[in-house]
Every structure is written in structure tokens, then in C-alpha cells.
Amino acid sequence: MKGRLGTLTALYVTQYLGVGFITVGLTAILRDGGTSLDTLALLQIVGLIWPIKFLWAPILDRYGSRHRGHYRSWLLVLQTALVLALLALLPFASPADALGPIIAICAAYVFFSATQDIAVDAVAVRMLADSARGTGNGIQVAASYLGNLLGGGACVLVYDQFGWVPAIGLLAAMTAAGLLVVWRFREPPRTDRVERVGAAYRALLSVFGQPGCRWWTFGVVPLVYVGAGMAYALVTPALVDAGWSLGRIGVVTGVVTSAPAIVAGLVAGLGIGRFGRGGVSWSAAWRSLCRRCCCCR
């Protein structure tokens, strides 16, 4: 189990490295170089690829290599694509002067990252027992913020001290570590029936027929993510305009804000495994502790 969770952690971290750099580091670098807020808004729109990844998820479920592993075959391609997309950024040492290619490469990276997340989630569901999925989900959340810490924090510090090429090189090297993990990973053979793409899309649409699903899918969840994304997107440009150095921005937005989220993700995941999804609250944890306290017996 520890090996499986370690594999998932490495894959989740590496897929978020570039995302953290794009949303935090690259935004700060471009703003520091004089890029307008309107142009930076285009860079943030690239992130909309992630919420719609369910549109092509059935394709990954349908097609895959039996010899190399159904989802492992996708991961080998996608993890390599993530590394190549980052390496494609190397020639643009002055990103503010090459906004078109930069945004196109970032869009490609986000697409590869979102697609890789589909495959990793599928692997997690197949490898983890029901009792361990809460822990796996907590690791997923913690790993996403660790990727943000490294991509949006450490790489910005490297850029501030040494420049563009060392920062992108570090980002690509850390992402390539995930490729080594995928290469060593041996996916269990599929025993379930592989549905045709049409049947998979019909099953996907049937999900929206469940009570309350459409309200949450098209109402609550978009409001939460759009609200959080809008607020977060304003922070980095505002700090640059306030005169903060790139190094300071990397520490605060990449490190300081991510560290508590990493701890919260791990604690929530362990709590789900201990108390269940409905019981992960302070009141439930407190009641559990009270039942074990000698003075309350």
C-alpha cells in the first residue's frame, strides 16, 4: 500500500509542477516584464481546460495498451509530453516578448496535465481499496499543493537568482522524475469490461440524472472554482504592482500559502479513513476523542 501511495504521490506532484509555475511564477514574471492585465487574463483562461477534461475521459477508458498497461501506456505518453512542453519554453528567455508561443505552449501543457490526471485518477481507483480512497484523495490534494510549492515557489526563487533557463530546466527535471516512476510502475491487468466510447458517454450523461447532481455540477462547483480562481489570479499581479520582488512573491504565494494546504489535505485524507466522509469535522473528531477520554467515561 505504501508503494502504491508513493507512486500516486509522485504522479500527482509532477502533473501540478507546471500548473503551479504557470499560475504563480509565470504570471509574476510576465507582470514584472510589463505584460498587461488583459494579456495575463488570457493566460488564466488556459486553466479552463481542466474543468472540461471529463469530455475526453471516456476515450482514455476505452483505448489503451494491454501489453504496457491500459492507463500506464497513456501515462508514458502524457508524462513525456509534459516534459517536452516545459523544454519547449527554454528558448524564450524573455517571455514577455513572446507571448503568443508562451500561451500556446502553456495551453498544451495544461491539456496534457489535465489528461494525465484522468489516467492517474483511474489508476488510483483501480489500485486502492474503498477504505484507502479517502487517504488517496487526501494525498492528491496535498500533492497538488506540493506541486504548487515547488513549481510556483522554488522555481520562481531559482528564476530570481539565476534566470529563465535554470528555472525551466529545474521544472523539467522534476517533472521527468515522474516519468521514471511511470516506467517502473506495473499496472494490474484490467478485469472489467471495456465499454465502447458511445456507451461510455451515455453512462457519463446518466450521472447528471442523479438527484442534485446537476445543481452541484452546473451551480455550486463552478461558483466555487470560478470564485477561488478569480481571487487567486489577482494576487500575484497585485503584489508585483505593489513592488514585491519575484523571490518574495515565490516564497509567500508558493511556499507560505501551500504549506498549510498540504497539511490540511493529509489530515483530511487520514480523517476520512478514520471517521468516514461524513464524520470529517471538528465536532466528530472531538466526540471521538471525548469517548476515549477517561474523565468522560
HELIX and SHEET records of a PDB file:
HELIX    1   1 LYS A    2  GLY A   20  1                                  19    
HELIX    2   2 PHE A   21  LEU A   26  3                                   6    
HELIX    3   3 THR A   27  ASP A   32  1                                   6    
HELIX    4   4 LEU A   37  ILE A   45  1                                   9    
HELIX    5   5 VAL A   46  LEU A   55  5                                  10    
HELIX    6   6 ALA A   57  ARG A   62  1                                   6    
HELIX    7   7 HIS A   70  LEU A   87  1                                  18    
HELIX    8   8 PRO A   95  ASP A   97  5                                   3    
HELIX    9   9 LEU A   99  MET A  127  1                                  29    
HELIX   10  10 ASP A  130  ALA A  132  5                                   3    
HELIX   11  11 ARG A  133  ASN A  148  1                                  16    
HELIX   12  12 LEU A  149  ALA A  154  3                                   6    
HELIX   13  13 CYS A  155  PHE A  162  1                                   8    
HELIX   14  14 TRP A  164  ARG A  184  1                                  21    
HELIX   15  15 VAL A  197  VAL A  207  1                                  11    
HELIX   16  16 CYS A  213  TRP A  215  1                                   3    
HELIX   17  17 TRP A  216  VAL A  220  3                                   5    
HELIX   18  18 VAL A  221  ASP A  241  1                                  21    
HELIX   19  19 LEU A  246  ILE A  249  1                                   4    
HELIX   20  20 GLY A  250  VAL A  256  3                                   7    
HELIX   21  21 SER A  258  PHE A  275  1                                  18    
HELIX   22  22 ARG A  277  GLY A  279  5                                   3    
HELIX   23  23 TRP A  282  ARG A  292  1                                  11    
HELIX   24  24 CYS A  294  CYS A  296  5                                   3    
END                                                                             
